[in-house]
Amino acid sequence: MDSTSARGLAALVGDLGTERPPRYAALAGRIRRLVAEGRVPLGTRLPAERELAQALAVSRATVTAAYTRLREDGWATARQGAGTFAVLPRGPHHGAWVPGPADDGSIDLAHAAPAAPASVPAALATALEELPRFLGAHGYHPAGLPDLRARVADRYTARGLPTTPEQVLVTGGALHGVSTAFGLLLRRGTRLLVEQPSYPNALQAARASGARVLPVALDPDDPAAWLDATERALAAARPAAAYLMPDFQNPTGALLDVAGRERLAAALRRAGVPAVVDETLAELGLDTAAPPPLAAFGNGAPSVGTLSVGVLSVGTLSKVAWGGLRVGWVRAEADVVRRLTAVAVQTSLSGPVVEQLAACALLDGLDASLAELRAGLRERRAVLTAELRRRLPGWLVPEPPGGLVLWCGLPTPRSRAVVAAAERLGLRLAAGPLFGTGHALDDRLRLPYTQPPDVLRRAVGLLVRADAEATGAAVPDGPAGDPRAVSVV
């Protein structure tokens, strides 16, 4: 069993002095969110009450009451003589980051996940028509169905990166692709350069591999400063790999232009550092299209052992079609794909055939469905942006050129307090620190615009009330909207 030190957990919990009393409830809430977000892994033994009380400079009674609340709510379990351990509650999960069924009518703005368009059931029907020709064989395709690999390769070629089917590995979504790439590139104790903020599940995958995360601050309004800092970090630290999102970065929405990609590719080449490039949002440009993939600019194929790796491009249908399909891919050189396949089969022998056939149909019609999706996202982005600016004028609400989320700036560091208050009102959010390391980003909140406009308006009403509760301000008059009256998809 893993354990966390009192000092380590106290660092993650942060200063409790900004929380409204009772303090034990605030402590329990922070630990609960750390477990839900994966920053305190399931099964971790929590520190002894006396040690944590000393590290947090609170009374032991406060920690005892907090642990009791966690056990009562199902977020911890006590074992006689062994200690207290982090667990998930039984039944539907209502945490901030682990997706769960919205059976209580809560509004979910923690996850940027569009509902399935009409093209998904049509694609599944096509897949079932195609399925009989595969039933005579064993059904295992470790690198993916040849038809799907060919379609993914064709799409990369059309985007400016010539690709053959042998350069594509089909995965169970983007996170599976990222984790597989990390399995090839990272070892315990090695360094992974990441943007700060970044995608939480990728950060967790890196930590699970034993790698040390090396964050470089990213300001979407000043990409040159990030490039300067990245060049210095690559040259000084020589990390084992970099994890990057140049296309409508999650969560900032930043888009790296052609000149920036040329400069970044050159820096990776000079340092001899391979890159895992997450292109999950690359085709969701709302105001402008993304430049060609970073791999098209080359980085001299840095080596891992005797293997020349270069850029590993990760893609998925989760955001442009539907997350329920769990179909993604990694694009790399053919010999790298063979090595990646050997890593992938250690956890999954093959992806499901039906979903891959559906993915083929979806890719055949993707350009038409993307046009409709982008139009809907533009409308929802406009609604959420306007509502936030009108009802929370003290917040910084930039409008990204693409992607699925707004990366909002709060007047003071109170993201975690707002998230806790919102959850009590039936609005699920993900706190800013989830997207970074340490205590950073508590003055930020990521808000997806993937819900329908009426749901977004109701959500902002709840957010206004949550922000008032978190700051101790007077709660605005008038109904905020009952989230349980909304059908959430």
C-alpha positions, -999 to +999 in steps of 0.1 A: +000+000+000+012+035-008+012+061+019+016+099+020+035+118+046+019+144+068+041+171+053+032+159+018-005+159+024-004+192+042+013+207+011-016+194-011-043+206+014-029+241+017-038+269+040-071+263+058-072+298+071-091+310+041-119+285+046-152+292+064-157+273+097-160+246+108-124+239+099-127+201+101-154+202+073-130+222+052-102+198+058-124+168+049-136+186+018-101+193+006-089+157+012-120+144-005-113+165-036-077+153-037-089+117-037-115+124-064-090+142-085-064+114-082-038+135-065-041+112-035-044+078-051-069+053-040-056+030-013-032+055+000-027+054+038-034+088+052-010+103+079-016+097+115-039+122+131-013+137+154+013+141+126-012+157+102-024+181+129+012+192+135+019+197+098-013+217+093-010+237+126-045+226+136-058+207+166-058+169+166-095+171+172-099+189+139-081+161+120-100+134+140-133+150+130-122+154+094-113+117+092-146+108+107-164+128+081-144+112+053-153+077+067-190+086+071-191+099+035-173+068+021-141+085+011-119+068+037-119+035+056-102+026+088-084-007+094-077-017+130-040-013+137-032-003+101-045+033+097-069+053+075-070+047+038-084+067+009-113+050-010-141+059-033-177+059-020-199+030-030-226+038-056-226+067-080-195+088-077-200+126-074-164+137-072-149+165-091-129+146-117-138+109-119-168+108-143-200+095-128-236+092-139-256+124-135-285+105-120-293+133-095-297+160-121-265+178-112-250+200-138-215+187-148-190+214-158-161+194-145-157+173-176-154+187-212-174+160-229-199+166-257-229+144-261-230+120-290-242+134-323-266+116-346-236+103-366-226+080-338-257+056-339-255+057-377-218+047-376-226+019-351-253+006-375-228+006-403-203-012-381-228-040-375-233-044-412-196-047-417-190-070-387-198-104-404-167-103-426-145-103-394-163-130-375-145-159-391-112-149-375-100-146-339-108-108-337-075-097-322-058-067-339-031-055-315-021-025-335-057-018-347-079-027-376-060-021-409-090-001-423-089+022-393-052+026-394-054+036-430-081+062-424-062+078-396-031+078-417-050+095-446-062+122-422-027+130-410-016+132-446-044+157-453-033+178-423+002+181-437+020+151-422+025+123-447+017+091-429+013+054-438-010+029-419+022+012-404+028+045-386-005+043-366-013+024-334-050+023-325-056+028-287-085+029-263-087+067-264-062+095-260-053+087-224-045+051-233-022+065-261-005+089-237+000+062-211+014+038-237+038+065-249+049+072-213+054+034-208+079+035-236+097+068-228+096+071-190+112+053-161+110+059-124+129+090-115+131+104-150+118+139-158+088+148-180+085+184-191+049+196-192+030+228-197+016+244-165-014+241-165-019+207-182-043+178-186-048+162-151-051+126-162-018+129-181-001+143-151-014+114-130-002+089-157+032+104-155+033+102-117+021+066-119+051+058-140+073+072-113+084+101-134+091+136-119+070+163-136+089+194-147+063+222-152+068+252-174+043+281-169+021+287-199+004+321-204-019+320-235-014+357-238+024+354-239+034+323-258+069+337-264+076+336-227+066+299-225+089+291-255+118+310-238+113+291-206+108+258-224+140+262-243+159+269-211+143+239-193+151+215-222+187+226-224+193+226-186+173+196-174+174+173-205+142+156-195+134+120-208+104+134-227+080+163-230+042+162-230+027+190-250-006+203-263+001+229-290-035+227-304-061+246-283-043+236-252-063+221-224-072+241-203-060+274-216-071+271-253-038+284-265-028+277-301+009+276-311+014+292-345+037+280-372+067+301-361+062+288-325+061+252-338+093+256-357+110+271-327+097+243-304+107+215-328+142+230-330+145+232-292+135+196-289+160+186-316+189+205-299+181+189-265+175+154-280+141+151-262+112+131-277+077+146-274+043+132-267+020+156-284-017+154-274-038+164-304-072+157-288-085+192-296-066+198-329-097+198-351-118+219-329-107+253-342-136+277-338-121+309-351-091+295-369-077+261-380-047+247-363-014+246-383+000+212-394+009+188-366+041+195-346+056+162-360+055+178-395+081+203-384+105+174-373+128+173-344+156+151-356+142+119-341+158+118-306+167+083-295+155+062-266+182+035-263+187+023-299+152+035-310+148+068-328+116+082-314+109+119-324+074+131-320+045+108-309+012+123-320-018+112-300-054+117-313-089+105-305-125+106-315-136+114-279-141+151-284-150+153-321-175+124-319-182+107-286-161+096-256-181+064-252-165+049-282-130+049-266-111+050-299-078+069-302-044+065-318-007+072-317+011+083-349+049+077-349+076+061-371+068+025-380+095+010-358+083+031-329+047+019-335+059-017-332+075-010-299+044+009-287+023-021-297+044-043-275+038-019-246+001-016-253-006-053-254+006-056-218-027-041-206-050-046-236-045-073-263-067-055-288-094-029-291-130-039-298-138-045-335-173-030-335-161+004-322-132+004-346-155-002-375-178+026-362-147+048-361-140+041-397-175+053-406-172+084-384-139+093-400-154+090-435-180+116-426-160+136-401-156+168-421-194+173-424-200+165-387-172+187-376-188+217-393-220+211-373-201+205-341-180+237-344-211+258-351-228+245-320-197+251-299-194+287-311-229+293-299-223+277-265-190+295-261-207+328-268-235+321-243-211+310-215-187+339-221-215+365-221-232+351-190-199+350-170-189+385-180-223+399-172-229+381-139-193+379-126-177+411-139-147+407-115-136+375-132-113+374-162-131+355-189-109+351-221-124+336-252-101+309-267-099+304-305-109+268-302-112+238-280-140+231-254-133+252-223-128+287-208-099+292-185-112+318-162-092+340-138-106+346-103-100+379-084-085+360-055-073+324-050-105+307-042-111+281-068-113+252-044-137+270-021-160+278-051-159+242-062-169+230-027-198+255-025-209+247-061-211+210-054-235+216-025-257+235-050-257+207-075-230+220-098-199+199-104-167+218-112-129+210-113-107+233-092-078+251-109-051+233-089-062+200-104-045+212-137-011+219-122+014+209-095+016+221-059-006+250-048-006+267-081-038+278-100-062+283-071-070+316-088-082+297-120-113+278-129-119+257-160-154+259-174-165+237-204-190+250-229-202+216-240-236+217-223-267+232-241-272+270-238-300+267-213-280+245-190-250+269-192-272+298-182-285+278-152-250+268-143-237+304-142-266+312-119-254+285-095-218+296-099-227+331-089-243+318-057-213+295-051-188+323-055-208+345-031-208+316-005-171+310-010-162+347-004-187+353+024-205+379+003-243+384+002-260+357-019-277+375-049-314+377-048-335+358-072-336+321-082-304+306-095-322+278-112-328+243-098-302+220-115-325+190-109-350+205-134-325+201-161-320+170-182-282+167-184-267+147-213 
